């Protein structure tokens, strides 16, 4: 039986929400092993002078704990 831990991470990109999710995956893989899934909980944008400055995603990253 596997034990799964879920952490919340926020990704950001000046280009798109898809790139923001990709950033979460790339950064999470640097320090976490056994990632089983990523769920996007929320999308938002940061504005400056009425223009989109950054796309942001709030995610839950699930990974198996090592025994």
Buried (B, 14 or more C-beta within 10 A) or exposed (E): EEEEEEEEBBBBBEEEBEBBBBBBBEEBEEEBEEEEEBEBEEEBEEEEEEEEEBBBBBBEBBBBEEE
